[in-house]
């Protein structure tokens, strides 16, 4: 086989050769030269079993860096059990970050390996970048969360670098362990950093925390900055300006509605198929290549909007739509259902028919936090709705003349 880096003829191309030749792995070589792994690897390298006998059992208490690193990874849900092994996985774009983690976890006996698996679901060979150690090595001095780590902020920085989602100036922190959300928010509140718990999108017992305001994001990132800048890729994700792009997702739903006080046929209950399109404008994450994964955007849109509206009578779904479930008010309603989760929301477009649709751009998350529910949706919930003196005209004349006599305050 001919190496395209050093032009040497080899029996097979492997990491040992490529790291010596060009400092890259087999997967990076395949990507650089846009080759399928099947054409790069020897068949013996694919689906090769890893024997636990090749990994050491370690003794002694790991140092503080190792315990901080492991606590942050645990909070991110990145420590997985696989037979006799404990495994940390990372994508190829995060390889240097994974090797930084390896440096921190040496006290637990972790080793790096790039494994090649033929996946029946993908019908191709995929590469897995992993850190592995014997599971028994993690029984010593393991902190289950940053709160138990020797250095809380160092462990939190590891978590944020691996699991934090930086969107339109807000930091989202998904936690696999729902019990960790409250203590984590309390600990940061002591430093003047407010987090808000949002209902999770998936039914997996997760909790989703988000910095309450843009200022809270800045306070948190500033507190973590020194730690994050030591982690490869984290500085680029959280402190550098990125390239902006707009992504669009469209879903449909079937609903019935009527328009109160409408002079035409829309006053009757009628139904149809709506198409809803949301646009998100934000920076492209350098570690994922996405503004937001379309599948995640779909889950948010489905859980927050579609599941609530599909096969419903819109006028009875929410008080804001009870008067008039027009596409205009429906756009405002959808915006307010999404903005907490999608602060990069740029536009909502709803088609009631192919020829009739509405486009709407609402307030930013910061503006929405200040102004609250749009007055067009909240008119009938106003506490002063019945307070006008003119409402007395609704009473019979005799009742208007009645006067209530109470105790004289004097």
Secondary structure, 3 states (H helix, E strand, C coil): CECCCCCCECCCCCHHHHHHHCCCCHHHHHHHCCCCHHHHCCHHHECCCCCHHHCCCCCCCCCHHHHHHHHHHHHCCCCEEECCEEEEEECHHHHHHHHHHHHHCHHHCCEEEEEEEEECCCCEEEEEEEEEEEHHHHHCCCCCCHHHCCCHHHHHHHHHHHHCEEECCEEEEEECCCCHHHHHHHHHHCCCCCEEEECCCCCCCCEEEEECCHHHHHHHHHHHHHHHCCCCCHHHHHCCCCCEEEEEEEEEEEEEECECCCCCHHHCCEEEEEEEEEEEEEECCCCCCCCCCHHHHHHHHHHHHHHHHCCCEHHHCCHHHHCECCHHHHHHHHHHHHCCCCCCEEEEEEECCCCCEEEECCCCHHHHHHHCCCHHHHHHHCCCCCCCHHHHHHCCHHHHHCCCCCCCCC
